[in-house]
Amino acid sequence: MTGHAETSHFVFYHDAIRLHGVTAGVSDDQRFHFVDLNTLPIPDYLIVSGLDERLNRALFSEYLGMLSVQPHTKVVGMFTYSVPLKFCRAWAERTRIPEIFLPEITFAKIAAAEFDPSQIYAPEFGHPQTRFAPQIATVHSKFQVGSDRISALGPYKGSFVVSSETYADFSNWFPKVCRYLMEHVDWRIGAGGNSPFTASKYAGKSEDERKVDQMRHGIGGLMERIVAYYFGQRFADRDKHRLGPYLESRLQAIAPTP
Protein backbone atom coordinates (compact mmCIF):
# COMPACT_ATOMS: atom_id res chain seq x y z
CA MET A 1 0.00 0.00 0.00
CA THR A 2 1.12 3.58 -0.61
CA GLY A 3 1.17 6.28 2.01
CA HIS A 4 -0.90 9.43 1.55
CA ALA A 5 2.15 11.47 0.53
CA GLU A 6 2.69 9.10 -2.40
CA THR A 7 -0.83 9.56 -3.76
CA SER A 8 -2.44 12.41 -5.68
CA HIS A 9 -5.93 12.80 -7.11
CA PHE A 10 -7.17 15.01 -9.96
CA VAL A 11 -10.80 16.10 -9.95
CA PHE A 12 -12.14 17.58 -13.18
CA TYR A 13 -14.93 20.16 -13.34
CA HIS A 14 -16.36 22.85 -15.63
CA ASP A 15 -18.29 25.01 -13.19
CA ALA A 16 -16.92 25.78 -9.71
CA ILE A 17 -20.44 26.06 -8.30
CA ARG A 18 -20.83 22.33 -8.94
CA LEU A 19 -18.07 21.64 -6.43
CA HIS A 20 -20.29 22.85 -3.61
CA GLY A 21 -20.98 19.94 -1.32
CA VAL A 22 -18.50 17.51 -2.88
CA THR A 23 -15.21 18.86 -1.50
CA ALA A 24 -16.01 18.45 2.21
CA GLY A 25 -13.01 17.06 4.04
CA VAL A 26 -10.50 17.73 1.26
CA SER A 27 -8.71 20.76 -0.10
CA ASP A 28 -6.85 21.73 -3.24
CA ASP A 29 -3.43 20.79 -1.90
CA GLN A 30 -0.59 18.48 -2.83
CA ARG A 31 -2.89 15.42 -2.78
CA PHE A 32 -6.12 16.78 -4.31
CA HIS A 33 -6.01 18.93 -7.42
CA PHE A 34 -9.29 20.41 -8.66
CA VAL A 35 -8.80 21.08 -12.37
CA ASP A 36 -10.96 23.66 -14.13
CA LEU A 37 -11.42 22.17 -17.60
CA ASN A 38 -12.35 25.59 -18.99
CA THR A 39 -8.75 26.74 -18.51
CA LEU A 40 -7.08 23.88 -20.39
CA PRO A 41 -5.77 24.23 -23.93
CA ILE A 42 -7.46 22.05 -26.53
CA PRO A 43 -5.00 19.86 -28.49
CA ASP A 44 -5.18 20.54 -32.19
CA TYR A 45 -6.45 17.02 -32.92
CA LEU A 46 -9.49 17.57 -30.65
CA ILE A 47 -10.57 20.89 -32.15
CA VAL A 48 -13.99 20.52 -33.77
CA SER A 49 -14.70 22.98 -36.57
CA GLY A 50 -17.84 25.02 -35.88
CA LEU A 51 -17.85 24.56 -32.11
CA ASP A 52 -16.86 27.40 -29.83
CA GLU A 53 -14.12 26.63 -27.30
CA ARG A 54 -16.55 26.23 -24.39
CA LEU A 55 -18.57 23.56 -26.16
CA ASN A 56 -15.43 21.94 -27.55
CA ARG A 57 -14.04 21.55 -24.04
CA ALA A 58 -17.40 20.31 -22.74
CA LEU A 59 -17.53 17.74 -25.53
CA PHE A 60 -14.38 15.98 -24.28
CA SER A 61 -14.60 17.09 -20.64
CA GLU A 62 -12.65 14.83 -18.26
CA TYR A 63 -10.87 13.17 -21.19
CA LEU A 64 -9.39 16.54 -22.08
CA GLY A 65 -8.22 16.67 -18.47
CA MET A 66 -6.60 13.25 -18.73
CA LEU A 67 -4.67 14.43 -21.77
CA SER A 68 -3.39 17.48 -19.86
CA VAL A 69 -2.24 16.38 -16.39
CA GLN A 70 1.14 14.90 -15.48
CA PRO A 71 1.09 13.21 -12.07
CA HIS A 72 4.33 12.76 -10.16
CA THR A 73 3.27 10.56 -7.23
CA LYS A 74 3.43 6.77 -7.05
CA VAL A 75 -0.37 6.40 -7.27
CA VAL A 76 -2.81 8.71 -9.04
CA GLY A 77 -6.57 9.04 -9.11
CA MET A 78 -8.65 10.59 -11.90
CA PHE A 79 -12.20 11.64 -11.04
CA THR A 80 -15.07 13.66 -12.37
CA TYR A 81 -16.43 16.09 -9.78
CA SER A 82 -19.80 14.31 -9.95
CA VAL A 83 -18.65 10.98 -8.49
CA PRO A 84 -19.85 11.82 -4.93
CA LEU A 85 -23.12 13.19 -6.38
CA LYS A 86 -23.86 9.93 -8.19
CA PHE A 87 -22.40 7.32 -5.89
CA CYS A 88 -24.66 8.14 -2.98
CA ARG A 89 -27.96 6.98 -1.49
CA ALA A 90 -30.06 9.77 -3.03
CA TRP A 91 -28.88 8.99 -6.58
CA ALA A 92 -29.20 5.24 -6.01
CA GLU A 93 -32.82 5.73 -4.96
CA ARG A 94 -33.64 8.03 -7.88
CA THR A 95 -32.15 5.71 -10.49
CA ARG A 96 -33.18 2.56 -8.58
CA ILE A 97 -29.77 1.03 -9.20
CA PRO A 98 -28.25 0.67 -5.71
CA GLU A 99 -26.03 -2.20 -6.89
CA ILE A 100 -24.08 0.36 -8.95
CA PHE A 101 -24.28 3.53 -6.86
CA LEU A 102 -23.82 2.14 -3.35
CA PRO A 103 -21.87 2.06 -1.06
CA GLU A 104 -21.41 5.82 -1.06
CA ILE A 105 -18.18 7.38 -2.30
CA THR A 106 -16.87 10.73 -1.05
CA PHE A 107 -13.60 12.50 -1.74
CA ALA A 108 -12.96 12.57 2.02
CA LYS A 109 -13.10 8.76 2.09
CA ILE A 110 -10.78 8.61 -0.91
CA ALA A 111 -8.36 11.01 0.80
CA ALA A 112 -8.24 8.75 3.87
CA ALA A 113 -7.58 5.55 1.89
CA GLU A 114 -4.37 3.89 0.83
CA PHE A 115 -4.05 2.10 -2.50
CA ASP A 116 -1.98 -0.76 -3.85
CA PRO A 117 -0.16 0.44 -7.00
CA SER A 118 -0.42 -3.02 -8.57
CA GLN A 119 -4.25 -2.83 -8.55
CA ILE A 120 -6.95 -0.65 -10.14
CA TYR A 121 -9.85 0.93 -8.25
CA ALA A 122 -12.90 2.54 -9.85
CA PRO A 123 -16.42 3.60 -8.87
CA GLU A 124 -17.84 1.37 -11.59
CA PHE A 125 -16.57 -1.27 -14.00
CA GLY A 126 -18.25 -2.18 -17.28
CA HIS A 127 -17.56 -3.89 -20.57
CA PRO A 128 -16.12 -1.51 -23.18
CA GLN A 129 -18.41 -2.83 -25.93
CA THR A 130 -21.79 -2.19 -24.33
CA ARG A 131 -21.91 0.70 -26.83
CA PHE A 132 -19.73 1.53 -29.84
CA ALA A 133 -18.71 -2.10 -30.31
CA PRO A 134 -17.42 -1.62 -33.91
CA GLN A 135 -15.30 1.39 -32.92
CA ILE A 136 -13.80 -0.41 -29.92
CA ALA A 137 -13.05 -3.40 -32.15
CA THR A 138 -11.21 -1.03 -34.52
CA VAL A 139 -9.21 0.45 -31.65
CA HIS A 140 -8.33 -3.08 -30.53
CA SER A 141 -7.14 -4.04 -34.02
CA LYS A 142 -4.99 -0.93 -34.50
CA PHE A 143 -3.87 -0.08 -30.94
CA GLN A 144 -4.14 -3.43 -29.18
CA VAL A 145 -3.63 -3.64 -25.44
CA GLY A 146 -3.22 -6.97 -23.67
CA SER A 147 -4.89 -10.15 -24.84
CA ASP A 148 -6.21 -10.83 -28.34
CA ARG A 149 -9.75 -10.97 -27.00
CA ILE A 150 -11.81 -8.04 -25.72
CA SER A 151 -13.39 -9.65 -22.72
CA ALA A 152 -12.36 -7.60 -19.71
CA LEU A 153 -14.27 -5.09 -17.59
CA GLY A 154 -12.79 -1.61 -17.32
CA PRO A 155 -13.47 1.61 -15.38
CA TYR A 156 -16.50 3.68 -16.35
CA LYS A 157 -17.24 7.34 -15.54
CA GLY A 158 -13.71 8.40 -16.51
CA SER A 159 -12.73 7.74 -12.89
CA PHE A 160 -10.12 5.36 -11.49
CA VAL A 161 -7.02 4.97 -9.30
CA VAL A 162 -3.86 3.35 -10.69
CA SER A 163 -0.10 3.60 -10.36
CA SER A 164 1.49 6.60 -12.04
CA GLU A 165 3.63 4.17 -14.05
CA THR A 166 0.49 2.58 -15.50
CA TYR A 167 -1.00 6.01 -16.09
CA ALA A 168 2.14 7.15 -17.93
CA ASP A 169 1.76 4.18 -20.30
CA PHE A 170 -1.88 5.15 -20.84
CA SER A 171 -0.87 8.78 -21.46
CA ASN A 172 1.39 7.67 -24.31
CA TRP A 173 -1.33 5.48 -25.84
CA PHE A 174 -4.47 7.60 -25.41
CA PRO A 175 -3.52 10.63 -27.59
CA LYS A 176 -2.73 8.33 -30.54
CA VAL A 177 -6.18 6.75 -30.28
CA CYS A 178 -7.89 10.13 -29.90
CA ARG A 179 -6.13 11.48 -32.95
CA TYR A 180 -7.11 8.43 -35.01
CA LEU A 181 -10.74 8.60 -33.92
CA MET A 182 -11.07 12.30 -34.72
CA GLU A 183 -9.72 11.58 -38.20
CA HIS A 184 -11.97 8.59 -38.87
CA VAL A 185 -15.10 8.92 -36.70
CA ASP A 186 -17.78 11.62 -36.84
CA TRP A 187 -17.72 13.38 -33.46
CA ARG A 188 -21.54 13.36 -33.52
CA ILE A 189 -21.58 9.56 -33.32
CA GLY A 190 -24.34 8.39 -30.99
CA ALA A 191 -25.26 11.95 -30.02
CA GLY A 192 -28.82 12.79 -29.00
CA GLY A 193 -29.26 9.84 -26.70
CA ASN A 194 -30.32 10.34 -23.12
CA SER A 195 -28.78 8.34 -20.31
CA PRO A 196 -30.69 7.91 -17.04
CA PHE A 197 -27.40 8.61 -15.29
CA THR A 198 -27.08 12.14 -16.70
CA ALA A 199 -30.72 13.07 -17.26
CA SER A 200 -31.44 16.68 -16.36
CA LYS A 201 -34.56 15.65 -14.44
CA TYR A 202 -32.26 13.81 -12.01
CA ALA A 203 -29.28 16.17 -11.96
CA GLY A 204 -31.15 19.49 -11.94
CA LYS A 205 -29.37 20.64 -15.06
CA SER A 206 -30.24 23.58 -17.28
CA GLU A 207 -31.41 23.28 -20.87
CA ASP A 208 -27.96 24.29 -22.10
CA GLU A 209 -26.30 21.66 -19.91
CA ARG A 210 -28.78 19.07 -21.20
CA LYS A 211 -27.71 19.81 -24.77
CA VAL A 212 -24.08 19.38 -23.81
CA ASP A 213 -24.96 16.08 -22.14
CA GLN A 214 -26.59 14.87 -25.34
CA MET A 215 -23.44 15.75 -27.30
CA ARG A 216 -21.23 14.04 -24.75
CA HIS A 217 -23.45 10.98 -24.82
CA GLY A 218 -21.90 10.43 -28.25
CA ILE A 219 -18.15 11.00 -28.46
CA GLY A 220 -17.91 11.22 -24.66
CA GLY A 221 -19.48 7.78 -24.37
CA LEU A 222 -16.99 6.44 -26.87
CA MET A 223 -14.11 7.98 -24.91
CA GLU A 224 -15.46 6.35 -21.75
CA ARG A 225 -15.41 2.94 -23.46
CA ILE A 226 -11.89 3.51 -24.77
CA VAL A 227 -10.63 4.20 -21.25
CA ALA A 228 -12.51 1.11 -20.04
CA TYR A 229 -10.93 -0.93 -22.84
CA TYR A 230 -7.38 0.15 -22.02
CA PHE A 231 -7.43 -0.46 -18.28
CA GLY A 232 -9.66 -3.50 -18.57
CA GLN A 233 -7.07 -5.13 -20.82
CA ARG A 234 -4.18 -4.07 -18.56
CA PHE A 235 -5.48 -5.65 -15.36
CA ALA A 236 -6.63 -9.13 -14.41
CA ASP A 237 -10.14 -9.26 -12.96
CA ARG A 238 -8.75 -10.22 -9.53
CA ASP A 239 -6.88 -6.89 -9.44
CA LYS A 240 -9.97 -4.74 -10.10
CA HIS A 241 -11.79 -3.25 -7.12
CA ARG A 242 -15.04 -1.32 -6.98
CA LEU A 243 -14.19 1.80 -5.05
CA GLY A 244 -17.34 1.99 -2.90
CA PRO A 245 -16.98 -1.46 -1.29
CA TYR A 246 -13.20 -1.02 -1.02
CA LEU A 247 -13.49 2.29 0.84
CA GLU A 248 -16.15 0.85 3.13
CA SER A 249 -13.96 -2.14 3.98
CA ARG A 250 -10.99 0.10 4.70
CA LEU A 251 -13.02 2.33 6.99
CA GLN A 252 -14.33 -0.70 8.86
CA ALA A 253 -10.79 -2.02 9.21
CA ILE A 254 -9.55 1.16 10.90
CA ALA A 255 -12.69 1.82 12.97
CA PRO A 256 -12.03 1.66 16.72
CA THR A 257 -13.25 -1.50 18.44
CA PRO A 258 -16.09 -0.73 20.89
Secondary structure, DSSP 8 states (H G I E B T S, - for coil): ---GGGEEEEEEES-GGGGTTT-TT--SSSSEEEEEGGGS---GGG--TT--HHHHHHHHHHHHHHTT----SSEEEEEETTHHHHSSHHHHHHHT-HHHH-S---HHHHHH----TTSEEES-EE-TTSS-HHHHHHHHHHS--SSSS----EE-TT-EEEEHHHHHHHHHHHHHHHHHHHHHS-TTTTTT---TTT-HHHHT--HHHHHHHHHHTTHHHHHHHHHHHHHHHHS-GGGEEEHHHHHHHHHHHHS---
